[in-house]
């Protein structure tokens, strides 16, 4: 029989080998058995005990005899059975007595690495992973934290290796190289093509300052000339002749170009009403009355889609020409109204505008006005009629000289009224002299009265502008009366003409595929006379 103490120690060793930690008891039976195998493979001295070692004899730790000076004291209690061993509240970690030394060297236990379980297909527990792998330093973590590019890359895609280049990156680099090479070759080829010699005689005649040749400057000049021709398509007006040639029915000796925005109308936006457009006082009278002397052109720098409805309200009978932004010249971010494209003699052209960039090309032809801000009592536009009527009725050769006669920056209506007042004063003085001369020779009138004859009545003389004004007012009254009587008929005929034109322009895809594009209708040719056969 073994002593009771030795028996108790062995039983405790066997029972301690089957203890399961609380963290492992939550998982499957497969992982439970593996934990048992790993716990049983370790040394018995590494197991946890549920009682302090001070209650266990020395024979349970070592098989060899100890020296006498290290023998346990007689105060240690002894137990005959396991039930007699008291329960302890101390830690379950094994505690070695100070006077007990093992004769056998304990093997060093390696730290648990959950990756060994991953190799076997067994997942580690959260406690095992958090105590080992999560606290294990990453040799590239400091380098990845310093480099923002590497920190954004994943470790599995080669982000930790600075020399690693993926196949996608290599394809991108090759594509970028091909595109850059193609771009450079296209640029060189384009420069050579633009700088080539002129091919036709018409091109040579149109560019006398850029002759053919392979000099550096000649090559550069031809390149710039061709580039400017491409840009001119967008910057220059949409035609060399903005106005058609005059006919006998539409002939007017002078041309009046007038702006639309802030001259004939004023547009403003408010929160209550949005966009609203006001018509300047007297604008209908201005356009209709001066239409007997001038060919009126409403020229605006606004696009056609925005300004055409407003112009249609001002001129419903289309008595004026209409030009929009497409007819302006774009230069340095400004829209210039170049009068040389009007197909008219500039000496017979007057432009009325409010923007300095509008008359930048021909300032000598411009009457510079202030912007109309929507004042309903404005009379500036109507006050220009006497001056414009006078120079047209007098048949002046060069209207630019008339404009030049006024000081720069002066108010032309005011200056012209001063000149008109001086002319009227001279006329009145002349009439007074004629009256005095008749009084001195009053004998003839007395003799005529004795003979029963009426004396001659002296007609009151008028200034030329007064006579022109009377005749012009009569013409305006007749035109206004005719428009009131036949205006509706004119508008209806114009509407039908537009509908017919739009109907002729319409076509369908099926008609194009079956019959082809519509051909223009040409006038019939005159019948050719057949030669008479000789008898």
PEJO-V53524 format. One record per residue. N is the residue number from 1. PSI is psi in whole degrees, -180 to 180 (999 if undefined). NEAR is the number of other ideal C-beta (glycine too) atoms within 12 Angstrom. D_LAST is the distance of its C-alpha to the last C-alpha in whole Angstrom. Layout:
N,PSI,NEAR,D_LAST
N,PSI,NEAR,D_LAST
This chain:
1,131,6,170
2,149,13,168
3,156,16,169
4,-34,19,168
5,-42,26,166
6,-41,22,164
7,-42,21,163
8,-39,27,162
9,-42,30,160
10,-40,21,158
11,-39,22,157
12,-38,31,156
13,-43,27,154
14,-40,16,152
15,-33,19,151
16,-25,27,150
17,-22,24,147
18,11,19,146
19,136,21,145
20,131,23,142
21,152,22,140
22,-30,12,139
23,-27,18,136
24,-15,27,135
25,-11,16,136
26,-6,15,133
27,-179,23,131
28,171,14,131
29,-31,13,133
30,-45,16,131
31,-30,26,132
32,-43,21,135
33,-38,17,136
34,-40,25,135
35,-36,31,137
36,-42,20,140
37,-42,17,139
38,-35,27,138
39,-31,24,142
40,-23,19,144
41,-15,15,143
42,168,21,144
43,150,20,148
44,-26,24,150
45,-10,23,151
46,-6,21,148
47,161,25,148
48,141,26,149
49,151,30,152
50,9,24,153
51,157,28,156
52,149,24,158
53,-14,30,159
54,-17,25,162
55,2,28,163
56,142,35,162
57,166,28,165
58,-22,28,164
59,-21,23,164
60,-6,31,160
61,-32,31,159
62,147,23,161
63,-19,12,162
64,157,14,164
65,146,11,167
66,160,20,168
67,161,11,170
68,-34,8,173
69,-14,9,172
70,11,18,169
71,149,16,170
72,154,26,170
73,162,14,172
74,-6,7,174
75,-12,7,173
76,130,19,170
77,154,17,170
78,149,20,170
79,145,23,169
80,-15,16,169
81,169,13,166
82,-31,22,163
83,-22,11,163
84,-13,15,166
85,124,26,163
86,151,15,163
87,145,13,159
88,145,17,158
89,6,9,155
90,175,17,155
91,150,13,151
92,-1,19,150
93,141,15,150
94,135,28,152
95,124,20,155
96,140,20,157
97,152,24,161
98,-32,11,162
99,3,19,164
100,126,27,162
101,137,18,160
102,139,21,158
103,-20,15,159
104,139,13,156
105,124,9,153
106,134,17,150
107,144,12,147
108,125,9,144
109,127,14,142
110,152,11,138
111,148,14,136
112,131,24,134
113,113,17,130
114,-15,25,128
115,-22,17,126
116,-34,19,128
117,-35,25,127
118,-34,15,124
119,-31,11,124
120,2,15,125
121,17,11,123
122,122,23,126
123,145,19,125
124,165,29,128
125,159,27,129
126,-36,16,128
127,-41,19,132
128,-42,29,131
129,-39,20,128
130,-27,15,129
131,-9,17,132
132,-68,22,130
133,-40,22,127
134,-30,14,126
135,-1,11,129
136,125,16,127
137,144,10,126
138,121,15,122
139,-22,10,122
140,6,19,119
141,-41,15,119
142,-39,13,120
143,-38,19,117
144,-34,21,115
145,-29,13,116
146,-30,12,115
147,112,16,112
148,-27,11,110
149,-45,13,107
150,-34,23,109
151,-27,18,111
152,-10,12,108
153,149,22,107
154,152,14,109
155,-29,18,112
156,-17,10,110
157,16,16,107
158,14,18,108
159,-27,23,109
160,-16,22,112
161,113,17,111
162,-22,15,109
163,-4,9,108
164,132,17,106
165,122,17,102
166,166,17,101
167,-32,12,98
168,-42,12,96
169,-38,16,97
170,-39,13,96
171,-40,13,92
172,-41,14,92
173,-41,15,93
174,-41,15,90
175,-42,14,87
176,-38,14,88
177,-43,14,88
178,-43,14,85
179,-42,14,83
180,-41,14,85
181,-43,14,83
182,-40,14,80
183,-44,14,80
184,-43,14,81
185,-39,14,78
186,-39,14,75
187,-44,14,77
188,-43,14,76
189,-37,14,73
190,-40,17,72
191,-43,19,73
192,-39,16,71
193,-40,17,68
194,-29,23,68
195,10,27,69
196,165,21,66
197,158,23,64
198,138,23,61
199,-29,14,58
200,163,11,55
201,-30,10,54
202,-40,9,54
203,-38,19,57
204,-41,18,59
205,-31,12,57
206,-16,16,59
207,71,24,62
208,-23,12,63
209,-9,14,67
210,74,29,67
211,171,20,65
212,156,20,65
213,164,17,68
214,24,14,71
215,160,14,74
216,-46,11,76
217,-39,15,75
218,-42,21,71
219,-44,23,72
220,-41,18,74
221,-38,24,71
222,-37,32,68
223,-49,24,70
224,-36,20,71
225,-43,26,68
226,-36,27,66
227,-41,20,69
228,-35,18,69
229,-35,19,65
230,-43,15,66
231,-30,15,69
232,-24,17,66
233,-32,15,64
234,-26,16,67
235,-26,22,69
236,164,24,66
237,162,32,64
238,23,20,61
239,153,17,58
240,-24,14,58
241,102,17,56
242,-25,30,59
243,145,30,57
244,165,16,53
245,146,13,51
246,148,20,52
247,177,10,49
248,-34,7,49
249,-32,7,51
250,14,19,54
251,132,16,54
252,138,27,58
253,-24,25,59
254,161,37,62
255,131,38,63
256,115,42,66
257,120,42,67
258,142,44,70
259,164,40,73
260,-59,46,73
261,133,33,77
262,16,31,80
263,-59,39,77
264,-29,39,76
265,166,35,78
266,128,28,81
267,140,28,82
268,159,18,85
269,134,11,87
270,158,10,90
271,-32,8,92
272,-40,8,92
273,-10,11,89
274,-143,10,87
275,131,16,84
276,143,16,83
277,126,27,80
278,143,24,81
279,135,27,78
280,142,37,79
281,131,22,80
282,14,23,77
283,-38,35,75
284,-43,26,72
285,-39,24,73
286,-49,36,72
287,-40,40,69
288,-44,31,67
289,-46,35,69
290,-8,40,68
291,-18,36,64
292,-15,31,63
293,-30,36,64
294,152,38,63
295,106,34,61
296,134,40,64
297,118,40,64
298,109,40,67
299,115,45,68
300,152,38,71
301,7,31,72
302,154,30,73
303,160,19,71
304,-42,21,68
305,-25,12,70
306,-38,19,73
307,-24,31,71
308,-43,22,68
309,-34,21,70
310,-42,32,72
311,-35,36,69
312,-31,20,67
313,-38,19,70
314,-37,32,70
315,74,32,67
316,-24,22,65
317,6,27,62
318,49,23,61
319,-10,28,61
320,152,34,62
321,151,32,61
322,123,30,63
323,141,40,64
324,-166,30,67
325,-31,28,69
326,-18,27,66
327,3,36,65
328,169,37,68
329,126,29,69
330,120,23,72
331,119,20,74
332,44,10,78
333,11,8,78
334,152,20,77
335,116,33,74
336,137,32,72
337,96,43,70
338,114,33,67
339,-13,39,65
340,-17,22,63
341,2,28,61
342,-15,34,60
343,38,25,57
344,159,32,59
345,121,22,60
346,-22,25,64
347,-13,22,65
348,19,32,64
349,135,40,65
350,135,45,69
351,131,42,70
352,119,42,73
353,169,39,76
354,-9,31,79
355,130,28,79
356,-33,17,79
357,-20,23,77
358,-41,39,74
359,24,30,74
360,-33,24,75
361,-34,27,72
362,73,28,71
363,-23,21,75
364,-15,25,74
365,1,36,71
366,139,36,74
367,111,41,76
368,121,29,79
369,160,30,80
370,156,19,83
371,140,23,83
372,126,31,83
373,9,19,86
374,14,19,85
375,120,16,87
376,-13,13,86
377,17,12,87
378,141,26,85
379,13,19,83
380,-40,30,82
381,-44,34,78
382,-29,23,78
383,-14,24,80
384,-15,37,77
385,-47,38,74
386,-42,30,76
387,-47,37,75
388,-36,39,72
389,-38,37,70
390,-49,31,72
391,-28,36,70
392,-41,31,67
393,-29,28,67
394,-11,20,68
395,43,16,65
396,147,24,67
397,-47,14,65
398,110,20,67
399,-20,37,69
400,-31,26,71
401,-35,16,73
402,-41,28,74
403,-38,33,75
404,-24,19,77
405,-18,19,79
406,142,24,81
407,152,12,84
408,129,14,84
409,2,12,85
410,161,19,85
411,107,20,84
412,-45,33,81
413,-39,26,81
414,-44,20,85
415,-39,24,84
416,-37,28,81
417,-33,21,83
418,-44,18,86
419,-38,24,83
420,-38,24,82
421,-39,17,85
422,-42,15,86
423,-39,22,82
424,-36,20,84
425,-40,15,87
426,-38,16,85
427,-41,21,83
428,-37,18,86
429,-38,15,88
430,-38,17,85
431,-39,20,86
432,-39,16,89
433,-38,16,89
434,-38,18,87
435,-41,17,89
436,-38,14,92
437,-36,13,90
438,-36,18,89
439,-38,15,93
440,-28,12,93
441,48,16,91
442,-6,16,92
443,-37,13,93
444,-40,16,89
445,-37,19,89
446,-43,13,92
447,-37,13,91
448,-34,15,88
449,-34,14,90
450,-36,11,92
451,0,11,89
452,19,8,88
453,144,12,85
454,137,9,85
455,155,18,85
456,131,13,82
457,134,8,82
458,117,16,82
459,139,8,80
460,125,13,81
461,148,20,79
462,155,17,78
463,154,26,77
464,-39,20,73
465,-28,28,74
466,-41,21,75
467,-42,17,72
468,-38,27,70
469,-42,23,72
470,-44,17,72
471,-40,20,68
472,-35,29,68
473,-38,20,71
474,-43,16,68
475,-41,22,65
476,-40,26,68
477,-41,18,69
478,-43,17,65
479,-43,25,64
480,-41,21,67
481,-40,14,67
482,-37,16,63
483,-35,22,64
484,-36,14,67
485,-40,12,65
486,13,15,62
487,-42,18,63
488,-39,14,64
489,-40,15,60
490,-43,19,59
491,-38,18,61
492,-41,15,60
493,-37,16,56
494,-38,20,57
495,-43,17,59
496,-38,14,56
497,-39,15,54
498,-40,16,56
499,-41,14,57
500,-39,13,53
501,-42,12,53
502,-36,12,56
503,-36,12,54
504,-24,13,51
505,-19,11,53
506,145,13,55
507,170,17,55
508,161,11,57
509,-39,10,58
510,-37,9,56
511,-36,12,53
512,-39,12,53
513,-33,10,54
514,-44,10,51
515,-12,12,48
516,180,10,49
517,142,12,49
518,138,14,47
519,145,8,44
520,143,8,43
521,116,7,41
522,150,6,38
523,149,6,36
524,145,6,33
525,146,6,30
526,144,6,27
527,133,6,24
528,133,6,21
529,130,6,18
530,135,6,15
531,139,6,12
532,138,6,9
533,135,5,6
534,136,4,4
535,999,3,0
